[in-house]
Amino acid sequence: MQSKKPALYKKAELILFAAAGIFYLIMAIYGRGAFWEPFGKADLTMIIITFPVTFLLNTFIFIPVFAKRKKWFSYFISVAAALLVFEIIRFILNSPVNSEIFGTQNIVLTFFIAVIVSWLYVIARDWIINIGELERLRSEKLGTELAFLKTQVDPHFLFNTLNSIYALSLEEDSPKTADSIIKLSKLMRYNLHDSDAGFISIDKEIDYIEKYIELQKLRLDQNIKIILKINYDKEYSEELKIAPLLLIPFIENVFKHGVSTANETEINISINIVSGYIEMKTENTLLQESISAGRSGTGLTNVKKRLDLLYHDQYELDHGKKGDKYITNLRINLKK
């Protein structure tokens, strides 16, 4: 991130230097003609000396050393001293012999035009750099906030999964324990490595979801029915990217609020990808304890913030109670 400012600075300098140079050449070329009447008598040679020297002095010494530090008295004294030096040169060159070589009548006007142009150059350059710096800070803030939100999701997932494996380990000689540990290791590898990317292929996110649900099935009773439907064309899936760990909080929420050991419950999860849009629907039986506790939680709050930060107006989220079911519908434009 640190290299962006120097790169932008150099680009701004190059463009603005080119603009100042073009202005300078136009003034020099048309200085003798009617196009630039105040310079009608000024000699090209003297303009070549006065304009660039004044421009460079004001741009790289007077403005940064004095003006930007609010030392206005020192700044105006320095500018006046520079003008005095040019006037002394004018006086020396203003002899019958030298006047044929150096026209000096309009050095003062040339000097102040150079001062004005240099100020315009500095203002434009600083404005461009400030815009770039604000964008850099905004990106850093966004990255930091997204990283924080992801760290809020991960411990919640890990806690639930370890509980699942613990329940399996209580069963004597259970082969499912080893299988679940392998699946957990793959999920954690995804959490630690793939989730660092800004966006990942939709295949990886769906594979993560499938493994997560398989782990949940290992610990749940037979009276809990889980239906998972995934429909998308894998041939084009590599072209579609999604923010990692974006969908899992909704699925975690279903298992958190839709599972009961006392009652028969049903969980439905469907994921469809059509025309560059991903549509996910989750549905679970509404339990009395979930109604009392409410559906608010860190996981869903954070994922809503991530959706706002990453997709802005490119997503639709609707969730709420419908009869004895709690339904969530999420639609995201992955083509953005």
N, C-alpha and C positions, 0 to 999 in steps of 0.2 A: 504493500500500500504506500510505502514511503517514496517510491520512485515516480508516482504519478504527478506530483507537484513539479519537480524539475522538468519532466517531459512537457507538461503543459506550459511551464514558464518559457522554455526554449521555443516552443511552437508559437506562442504569443509574441515573443520577441522577434522571431523571424518574420511573421506577417506584418507586424507594426513597423519594423525597421524597413521592410520593403515599401510600405505605404509612405513613410517619411522620405525614403530615398526617391520615390517617384515624384512626390511633391517638390523635393529639392531640385530634381532634374528639370521639371517643368518650369520652375522659377528661373533656373539658370539659362535654359534654352530661350525662353521668351522674355528674359530680362531686358533685352535691348529693344524689343518691339512694342507695338501699341497694346498688345495683349495684357501686359503688366505695366501700366503707365508709370507708377511710382519708381520703377526701376529702369526707366527709359534711358538714363545716363549712366547707370551703374555698369561697371565693367564685369564681364564674366569671371575674370581671374579673381577679383576681390570677393565676389559672391561665393566662389568656391572655397575661399579661406574663411570667411565670416560665418556662413550658415552652419556647416558641419561642426566647426569648433565650438560654437555657441550651443548647438544642440547637444553635443556630447558632454560639455561641461555642466549644463543645467540638468540633463537627464541622470548622469551617473555621479555627480558630486554635489551640486547645489541643492537639488531637491531631496535626495536621500539623507544627506548630512545635516542640512539645516531645516528645510521646509517640513519634512515628515516628523521632525522632532520639535516642531512648533517654535523653532528659533528664527522667527521671521525677520528680526532686525539683522541678524547675521546673514540671512538669505539675501535680503535686498542690498546690503553692503557688498556682498560677493558679486551679485549681478551688476551693480553699479561699477565695481572695480573692473570686472571683465569688459564692460562697455568702455570704460576709461582707457583700458589697454588698446582696444580697437581704435579708439579715437587718436591715441598717440601714434599708432601705426599709420592711421590716415594722415596725420599731420606730417609724419616723416616722408610719406610717399607723395604728399601733395606739393610737389615741386614741378617746375616747368618740364623737366625731363621725365619724371616718374608719372606725371598726370597723363602722359601719352600711353603709358603701359597699364596703370591701375586707375580705374575710375573709382572715386571715393565719396561721391556726393551723398549716397544713400546707404551708408554702412549702418546708421542708427536704425533705419527701418528694417533692414535685413536682420539686424541683431534681434530686434523685438519680435519679428515674425518667427525666428528660430526659437526664441524663448516660448512663445505661444504653442508652436508645433511640438516642442519637447514636453510641455505640460499635457497637451492632448495625448501624446504618446504614453506618458506615465499613467495617466488616468485610465486610458483604455486597457493598458497592460495589466494594471492592478485589478481592474474590474473583471477581466477574463480569468485571472488567477484566483480571485475570490470566489467566482462562480464554481470553478473546479474544486476549490478547497471545501466549499459548502457541500458539493456533491460527494466528495470523498468522505467527509464527516457523516453525511447522511447514510452512505453505504456502510460505513463502519458501525454506526449505531444500529442499523437494520440487522447486520450480521451478528452483532453482540446480542441483540434482543432475541433473534431467532435461535441462536445457540443456547441462550438461557431457557427459552421455552422448551427446547428439545430435552434439556437436562431435567426439566420438571416431569416430562413424560416417562423417561427411561426408568427411574427408580420405581415408579408405580407398576410398570410392566414387570420388572425384575421381582418385585415383592410377590405379585400374583403367581408368577411362574414357579418360584421357589416353593411356594405353598403347595403347588400342584405336585412337584417332585417329592416333597416331604410326605405327602399323603400316599404316594406310590411306594416310597421306601418302607412304609410300615407294613406293607404286604410282603410276606416271606417269599424269597426266591422269585420275585417279580421281574420278568424280562423287560417289562415296560419301563422300568427305572433307567436302565442303560440307554434305551432308545430315546427316552425323553431328555436325558442329559446331552446326547448327541444333538438333538434338535435345538435344545437351549443354547448349546455352544455356537451353532450356526446362526441363531437369532442374535446372540451377543456379538458375533463377528460383524453382522450387518449393522448393529447399533454402533459399534466402535469404529468401523472403517467406512462402509458405504454411506452411512448417514451423514458423514462429514461433507459430502458433495452437496452442492446447492440443489441439484435435481438428478434423479436417477431414472433408469428405464422402468416402465410400468410393470414389466415382468418381475423385477426384483421386489417391488413393493407387494405385488400379489403373492409371490412365493413366500414372503415374510408372513403375510396374513394367513396363508394356508397352514404354515408350520405352527403359528400361534394357536389357531383353532384346534389343530391336532393335539397340541399340548393340553388345551382346555378339556378336550374330550376324554383324555386319559384319567382325569380326576373326577369327572362328573358322573352322577348316577344315571341309570338307564331310563328313569322317568323324565329326563330332560332331552327333548328332541332338538337336534341341531341340523338345520338345512342350509347348505352353502351352494349358491349358484354363481358361477363366473362365466361370462360370455364375452369374448373378444377375439379378434383376428390376430393371432400371434405373429403372422407374417409381417404385419406393420407395427407391431408393438414396440420395436426398438426405436422407432421414430418418435414415439411419445414419451415425454419425460414428466415426472411428478416430484414434488418435494418429498423427501424421505420421511417416513414415520408420520405421515399426515392423516392416513385413514385409520390407523390402529386405535387411536383414542375412542373413536365411535364404537369399534368392536369391543374394546375393553369395557366400555360403559354398558354394553348389552349383557355381557357376562356378569358384570358387577350387580346390575339391578334386575336381571331377568332369570336368575338361577335360584331355585329353591329345592331343598332336600325333602320338604314336606308335601309339596304339591307338584302335579304334572305341569311342566312349562314347555314352551316352544320358542326357539330362536331361529329367525330367518334372516339370512344375509345374502343379498344379491349384488353383484357387480357387473355392470355392462359398459362396454366402451364402443361408442358409435360415433362416426364422423368427427373424431378428435375430441369428443366429450366423454368423460367418465361419470357414470351415474351409479351411486351406491345407495342401497336402501337397507336399513336394519329394522327389524321388528321383533319385539319380545313381549312375552306375557307380562302384564302390569301387576306386580305383587303389592300387597298391602304395605309391607315394610318399606318398599321403594316409594310409595305414595307419601308415607309419613316423612321419610327422610328428604324427599325432593330429588331432583335430578341434577342439581348444580354440583360442580366439582372442579378440581384443579385441571384435570385432563381436558374436559370439554371447553373450559374457559380459555386455556392455552391454545387449543387447536383453532378456536375462533379467531384469536389474535393472529395466529400464523396465517390463516386464510386471508384475513384483512391485509396483512403485510405483503403477502406473496401474490395474491390473485385479485385484490381490490374488488372491482365490479365484475370479475370474470367467474364468479361462482354464485350458486344459490344454495341456501341451507334452510331446511324447514324441519322442525321436530316438535312433537307434542303427543298428547294422549288422544287415542281414537278408540272409544269403547274400552275393552279390557286389554288393549295393546298400547305399547309406546312405539311410535314410528319415527324414524329419522330418514330424511331424503337429502342427499348431497349431490350436487351436479357441478362439475368443474370443467372449464374450457382449457384443455391441455395444449391448444394450438397457439396460445398467446406468445 
